[in-house]
Amino acid sequence: MKQYDYLIVGAGLFGAVFAREMTDAGKKCLVIDRRGHIAGNIYTENVEGIEVHRYGAHIFHTDDRRIWEYVGRFATFNRYTNSPVAVYKDELYNLPFNMNTFHALWGVRTPSEAMARIERERAPYLTDAPANLEEQALALVGRDIYEKLVKGYTEKQWGRSARDLPAFIIRRLPLRFTYDNNYFSDPLQGIPTEGYTEMVRRMLDGIEVRLHTDFFADRAALSALAEKTVFTGMIDAFYGHRFGTLGYRSLRFESEVLESDNYQGNAVVNYTEREIPYTRIIEHKHFVFGTGGKTVITREYPAEWHPGDEPYYPINDEENGKLYEKYAALAKKEKNVIFGGRLGEYRYYDMHKVVSAALDAAERERRESAK
């Protein structure tokens, strides 16, 4: 007799939502995670009374009322709107690219002036077949925006020259001809007032969780505990990298507590020069409109991924796409394994998409068990 219906590998958002849904459907779940905490990469930790996003900024946003209401069962969300600022040398620009940005760049005041300027900027670089990311970006926005706000930041993210990156990474660059600094167009967005860790803890309420538990260290024994395994780790690792190792990018975070009560005046400030090694500084208290006391900032450094490092997001280029398809073909043949999340499905998921995918996976399981 199996002790559990589902062994869920990973206590992140996908695993927590799936565990909650199947537990509510009368199934018995065991959730394991090799880290010493729940919530995966959306983990927040209270430091000096501030909920610190330990693995980078996470802003929940969606246009799907069903998803918004679902996460609202486990957290109260504030009205935070993501409005990052970009720093290039001694210049400051609003993101996303909007009329505030265009005015700071060129002094234009109306949408028609901005559109005309962008067309003039693009004209020398228009091409039907851009050979790389640089050519693609220049054809979309021209030299000024590319040099100041795209080139350095992108090269830091990917760890290579924009001329060596494929064009499809930037299929489009959103241009908004309004004075609106709201980064996301989704009407529903915010951050849990008590932090993401508390939200996930509520999702996992009443469900057995084992931390500091590495699936690969005792794979056979752990798998034998349950009828099915839900795997949210690296799909290529699950199959022993038999076809080769997929490409990932990693991140490094440096946090510090400052005596100042307000270091930069904004939650997220991007640094777009290639010469500055970090891509952004996060000041966590601004996510929840904090005032007074100390502040906590985090510098975020992109990094090459090596085996043993934390994989933060997949490199979805053509080569890795072909390699992933080989693993996906194996996954489709699995009778008792479900793959989910960014690493399990090798795709860049925003949080609302992770929740949606987990709910869909749970619904498929409920239908299957009802047969």
N, C-alpha and C positions, 0 to 999 in steps of 0.2 A: 504493500500500500504506500502510495506517495503521501508525504506529509502536507504538501501544498499543491494548489492548482497551478500557481504561477511563481516561478523564480524570476524576479525583476532585477536585472543587473544595471545598476545606476539609479541613484536617488535624486536625479535631476528632474526637470519639469516633465519630460515625457513619461519617465518611470512613475513619478508621483501621481500624475493624472490617470494613467492606466491603472495603477494600483487602487486608487480611490474608486474608480468606476467598477472594476471587477469585484472589489470588496463589497460595494453597495449592491452588486448583483448576486451576492451570496457566495462568492469564491474566496478561497484562502490564499493570501499572497505573502511572499517573503521578499523584501527589498534589501539588496546588498549594495555597498559602495566601498571602493578601496580607500577613499578619502575618509577623514575623520569627521565629516559633517555632511548634512543633507543639502539639497538644493543645487548641486552641481555648480555650473558656472554663474548662476544667478545668486549664489550665496552672498548674503550680507552679514556683516559682523558689527556689533555695537562698539564703537571706540569713542570715548569722551562724549557719550550721549548722541553720537552721530552714526547712522546706519551706513557703513562703508561697503561699497560694491567691490569685493575683493578681486573679482576677475573682469573688471571693466564695467563701464556704464551700461545699464539695462533699463530702457524705457518701454513700458508696455503700451502698444498702440495697435488698433485694429479698426476695421469698418464693419466687423461682424458682431452684431448685437448678441448673438448666442454665445460667442466666446467671451465677450465682456461680462455678461451676466454670470457665466460659469466661474471665472476667476473672482468675481465679486462675491461669490459664496464664501471665499476663504480670506479675503482681504478688503480693506477699505482703501480705495485709490484716491490720491489727491488730484489736483488739477494741473500737475506739472506739464508744461509744454516744452519740448526740446527745441531750443534756439541757440545752437552753438555759435561761437565766434571763431574766426580764423585769423591767425597772426602770421604776417609775412614781413620779416625784418621789422621795421618800425611802423608798419601799416596794419590796420585793423579792418576786417570785413565781416559782414553778416553772412551766415549760411542758413538755408540753401541759397543758391544764386538768385537774388531777387532785386527789386528796384533799389533797396538800400545798398546792396553790393555794387550795382551798376553806377549809382551816384558816387559812391566812394572811389570807384575806379576812374570814371570819366567825367563826372559832374553832370551827367544827364538827369533830367527830372521827370520825363514822361515816358510811358511805354513805347511810343512810336520812336522817340529818340534812341532809346535803348536797343530796340529791334534793329534800327538802321545801323547803329554802331556795331552790333554783333555781326550783322551781315557783312560789313566792311572788314571786320576782323577775320571772318571765316574765308572770305573770297579767295585769298591766295593759296589756300590749302585744300580746297574742295577736290575730292577724288572719289571715284566709284569703288576703288579697291584699296583702302588703307592697309599698309603692310604691317603696321604695329600700333600699339596703343597711342604713341605720340601722334602719329598721323591721323588716327581716328579722333583724338581729342581736339587737335588743331582744326580739323574739318568741322567739328561741332561748335566750338566756341572761340577759336582764334588764339593768337599768341598771348595776349594779356592775361586772360583768365587761366589759360593753361600754365603759363610760367609761374604765376603767383599762387594759384589755388589748387592746381591739379598735379603738376609734375612731381614736385618734391615729396608731397604727402603720399602719392601713389607709389613712388619708388621706395619709400621707407616701408610702406605696407608689404610690398612684395619682395623687397630685398634685391632689386635689380633695376637696370635702366628701363625707362619707359619704351625705349626703342627695341628692347628685347622681350617686351610683353606683348601677348596677342591682342589684336584690336578688339576682339569681342568682349574683353573685360569691361570696356566702357562702350556699351551699345548706344547709350544716350547720356546726356548730362542735363538734368532737369533745370530749366530756366523759367522763373516765375516773374511775370511782369506786373507784380503788385508789391506794395510795401508790407510784406508779410514774412516774418522770420521763423514761422512755424516749420520745422524741418520735415515733419510728417504730414501728409495730407489726410491721414485717417482722422475721423471726427472723434474717436474715443481713444484717449491716451492719459497716462498718469503713472504714478509709482505708489506701491503699497506704503501706507503711512508707518507701518510697523516693520517694514523691510520684507524682502522676498523670502528670507529664511523662515520667518514666521508664517508666511502664506503657505509654503511647502509643508511646514510642520503640521498645519491644520489639514492639509490634503492627506497627510500620512497618519492622521490621528486614528489610533486603534489598530494600526497595521504594524506587523513586526518588521523592524529595520535593524540590520547588522552593519555597523560601520567598520572601517579598517579591515575589510574583507575583500580580498583580491580573487575574483572569479577564476583567473588563470592559475592561481597558486593551488587550487583544489577543485579543478573544473569537474572532474568526474563525480566526486561526492556531492558537490553543490547541485549539479544538473540532475542527479538521481533523486533529489528531494522533491521535485515538482513534475507535474505532467507536462508543462510547457515552460520554456525560457523566453523572457523578453530581454533582448540584448540591445543596450544603447551605447555600447563602446564602439571601437574601430572595427568595421566589418572585415577588413583585411586581417586584423589580429585574430579575430574569431576563427578564421580559416588558416591560421599559421602563416600568413603572407605567401601562400603557395604559388600565386601568380606574380608576386612582387609586392612591394610596399607602396601604398597610395601616398600622394603628396599632401602635406598639411602645412599650415603656418602656425607658429606659436607666438606667444606674447610673454613679456616680462613686466612686472609691476613693481614700482618703488613708491611706497607710501610713507608719509611723515605727518606728525602732529605739529601744528604751528601755533604759536601763542596768539597770532592775529585772529580776529573774529571774522575776517573777510579778506581772503587772499587775492581773488581775481574777479569777484563780482558776478560770476557765471558758473554754472555747473560744469560745462564742457568748453574748453578752449583748445582749438586745433593749432598745431604749429606746422606750417606747410613748407618750410625750408628743408631741403635735404640735409643741410649741415647740422641741424638740431636733431639729435638722435631719437627723441621721443616724438610720437605723433600727436599726443594731446596730454593736457593736464586736467584731471577731474577734481573738482572741489565738492565733496559729497553732501555737505550740509545744504547746498542750494537745490538739491533734488526735492527737499521737503521744506524749503523756505525757512531754513534755520537762521537764527540770529544770536548774537552774543557768544561769550565763551571762546573756546579754542576752535580751530578748524583742522580738517584732515584733507590733504591733497594726495593724489596718486598720479605719477607719471607713467605713461603706457609706452612700452618699447616693443615694436614688432621684432620677431626673431625667426631665424631659420628653425625648422623642426628637425630634431634628430630622435631616433628611437630612445624611448625613456623620457622624453620631454612631454609636456602637456600639449595635445593637439587642439587648437582652438577653432580652426575652421579649415575646410577642405580647399584644395586648389582645383577648382573645377575647369581645368583646361581640357583640350582635346585628348591629350595623351592619358591623363588620369581618368577621363570619362570612359575611354575604351577599356582601361584596366578595371574600373569599377563595374562595368557591364559583365565582366567575367565573374566577379563576386556576386553580383545581383542574380546571375543565372543560377548559382549554387543556392542562394537564399530562397529562390522561388521553389526549389525542390524540398525545402525543409518542411516537415510535417508538424514539428513541435517547437519551432523557434520563430519568434517575431522580432524583426529588426526595426528600430525606431530612433528618432532624433538625428541631430546633425551628423554624428559619426556613424551611426548604424545605417543611415541611408545615404551618407556621403553627399550632403547637400547643405547649402547655407540656409538655415531656417531662422526667421524671426520668431520671437516667443509665441505670438498668437498662432503662427502656423504650427509650432510644436504642439500646442494645446489642441488645435484642431485635428492634427494627425493622430494624437493619442486617443482622442475621443472617437475618431473613426475606427481606429484599430480595436478599441474596446467594443464598439458596436458590432463589428464583424465577429468578434469572439462570442458576444451574446447571441447573435443569430446562429452561429455555428453550434453552440452548446444547446440551442433550442431545437435543433433538428432531431 
